[in-house]
Amino acid sequence: MENFVYIITDSNRTNLHVGMSADLSGTLDKYKLAAASFFNRKQQLTRLVYVKTFNTEKQALNYLELLSGYTRMQRERLVRSCNPNWHNLTSATGFNHMVISGTNPPVQRSAHLVP
């Protein structure tokens, strides 16, 4: 089973949340449901801007810990290195099919920056 490390943000890019999930589609659905309850419209974490897949949970957890230690500027550089216009990757045609079928989302192959 593949594991995903992702960065999700709000429409104003105020918050950059790093997370890990084995079920990315389900996790994104939970963010959408929770957004209405806990955040105002501008703070809703609904834009997936970075995602990388891993074969094992341990690899994903190690990468999550690395990204969690990044400063905001380092996270922004990482996103810009593979998604310069900060597009919502869930809007990409076939994103759900890629996640479900196990193929890599478009930004997975990007090189990560060293802190």
N, C-alpha and C positions, 0 to 999 in steps of 0.2 A: 504494500500500500504506500502511495506517495504521501509525503508531508509537505506542507507549504509554509513558507515564511513570507509575510506580506507587510506592506505599509499601506494604511488606509488614512484618509484625511477628510476634512470637511470642505465645503465649497470655497472658503476663503483661505485654505491651507494654514489655518491657525494651529490646528492640532495635527501632529503626525504620530499615529499610533502604530507600533510594531507588534505583530502577533504571529502565532503559529497555529496551524490547524491541519487535520487530516481530511477534513470535509470543508473545503473552502467555500463552496456554494452555500452550504448550510450555515456557515459562520457569517457570511455576508448577509444572509436573510435575517439572522439574529440581530445584526447591527441595525438593519432597517427597522425591525420591530422595536428595538430598544431606543432608537433615536427619538421617536415621538414621545416616549415616556420620560427620558432623562435630559434631553438637550433641546434648546430652542432651534429653530429652523437653520440658522447660520452655523450652528455647532454640530450638526448631525454628521457623524462619520459614515459617509456613504460612497466615497470615491476611492476605489482601489487604484493606487498609482504605481505599485511595485509588487511583484510576486516572483518567488524563486522556489523551485521544487527540489526535493531531496528524496532519496530512496529509503533512508532510515530516519527514525524519530531522533536518534542521537545526533546525526548530522544536522538536522533541522534545529534541534535545541542548541547546539553549539553556535550555529549561525545566528539564531535568535539572541543569544547572549552577547554575541559580537555586536549586532545592530543595536541592542539595548544600551550598550556602552557608548555608542556614537553620540556626538553632539548633534544639535539640530542642523547645523551647517553641513555636517558630514552626511546626514540622512538626506538633506536636500540635494547634495551633489550626487548621491547614489541614485536618487529618483531621476534627476536630470540626465544622468549618463545613459539611461535607457528609455526614458520617457520625458524628453525635453519640454514638451508642452503640457505635461501633467494631465494627460487624457485619462478619463475613467476607463480602466481596462475591462471592466465588466460590460462596457458598451461595445466592445470589439465583437465583430461578427464571429459566432462560433465559440465564444469564450466558455459557455456552460458545457458545450460538447467537448472542448479540449480538457476541461477539468474532470468531467465524468469519464471520458475515454482514457484518461491518463497521459495524453500528449501534453507537451509543455506549452504553457501560455507564452506569448510572444517575447516577453522581457526576461524570461528565465535564463537565457544564455548570456546575459550581460555580465561583465566582470565587476566584482564588487571593489569598492575603494578601501584602501588600508587606512585605518585611523591615524 
